[in-house]
Amino acid sequence: MSAQILAPAAVLVVWTLIVLFWIVPVRFGAVAKLSDKSALAGKEGVRGNDLEGVLPDRANWPAHNHTHLHEQPTLFYATVLILAVVGPA
């Protein structure tokens, strides 16, 4: 198994975690600054999609990036794992 091919996948995992931790202060800060929290009131378990249109776009960008980091690289991860197992051919 070639471990060098796993490095790009590991970097992408680290980047995904950085973006995940970036969401917390940005989103919580934006919710704390909301003057009218009535859009969130009465909802049990508010989800990220519920914050669209309520929070400013800048507060939603990290969440969008995080979502894309989970959706887009699926084939990349599969390809890297196949190349690591099969090896250079």
C-alpha positions as CSV (number, residue, x, y, z in Angstrom):
1,M,0.0,0.0,0.0
2,S,1.3,3.4,-1.0
3,A,0.8,5.8,1.9
4,Q,2.0,8.9,0.0
5,I,-1.2,8.9,-2.1
6,L,-3.2,9.3,1.2
7,A,-1.6,12.7,2.0
8,P,-4.0,14.8,-0.2
9,A,-7.0,13.0,1.3
10,A,-5.6,13.7,4.8
11,V,-5.1,17.4,4.0
12,L,-8.7,17.6,2.7
13,V,-10.0,16.0,6.0
14,V,-8.0,18.5,8.0
15,W,-9.4,21.4,5.9
16,T,-12.9,20.1,6.4
17,L,-12.4,20.1,10.2
18,I,-11.0,23.6,10.1
19,V,-14.1,24.8,8.2
20,L,-16.3,23.0,10.7
21,F,-14.7,24.8,13.6
22,W,-14.9,28.1,11.6
23,I,-18.7,27.7,11.5
24,V,-19.1,27.9,15.3
25,P,-17.9,31.4,16.1
26,V,-19.3,32.9,12.9
27,R,-22.8,31.4,13.2
28,F,-23.2,31.7,16.9
29,G,-21.9,35.3,16.7
30,A,-24.5,36.1,14.0
31,V,-27.3,34.5,16.0
32,A,-26.3,36.5,19.1
33,K,-26.3,39.7,17.1
34,L,-29.8,39.1,15.8
35,S,-32.2,41.9,17.0
36,D,-35.3,39.9,16.1
37,K,-35.0,36.3,17.1
38,S,-38.7,35.6,16.4
39,A,-37.8,33.7,13.2
40,L,-36.1,31.1,15.5
41,A,-38.7,31.1,18.2
42,G,-41.1,28.2,18.5
43,K,-39.0,25.9,16.4
44,E,-37.6,22.9,18.1
45,G,-34.2,22.0,16.9
46,V,-33.4,24.7,14.4
47,R,-31.4,23.4,11.5
48,G,-28.8,25.2,9.4
49,N,-31.2,25.5,6.5
50,D,-33.6,27.4,8.8
51,L,-31.0,30.1,9.2
52,E,-31.0,31.0,5.4
53,G,-32.5,34.4,5.0
54,V,-32.4,35.0,8.7
55,L,-28.6,35.4,9.1
56,P,-26.5,37.5,6.8
57,D,-24.9,35.8,3.9
58,R,-21.4,36.1,5.4
59,A,-22.6,34.0,8.4
60,N,-23.9,31.3,6.1
61,W,-20.8,31.0,3.8
62,P,-18.8,28.8,6.2
63,A,-21.7,26.4,6.4
64,H,-22.1,26.3,2.7
65,N,-18.4,25.6,2.3
66,H,-18.6,22.8,4.9
67,T,-21.6,21.2,3.0
68,H,-19.7,21.3,-0.3
69,L,-16.6,19.7,1.4
70,H,-18.9,16.7,2.3
71,E,-20.7,16.5,-1.0
72,Q,-18.1,17.1,-3.7
73,P,-15.0,15.1,-2.8
74,T,-16.7,11.7,-2.5
75,L,-15.2,10.4,-5.8
76,F,-11.8,11.9,-4.8
77,Y,-11.7,9.9,-1.6
78,A,-12.8,6.7,-3.4
79,T,-10.1,7.3,-6.1
80,V,-7.4,7.9,-3.5
81,L,-8.3,4.8,-1.6
82,I,-8.3,2.6,-4.7
83,L,-4.9,4.0,-5.7
84,A,-3.6,3.4,-2.2
85,V,-4.8,-0.2,-2.2
86,V,-4.0,-1.2,-5.8
87,G,-0.8,0.8,-6.0
88,P,0.8,2.4,-9.0
89,A,0.1,0.4,-12.0
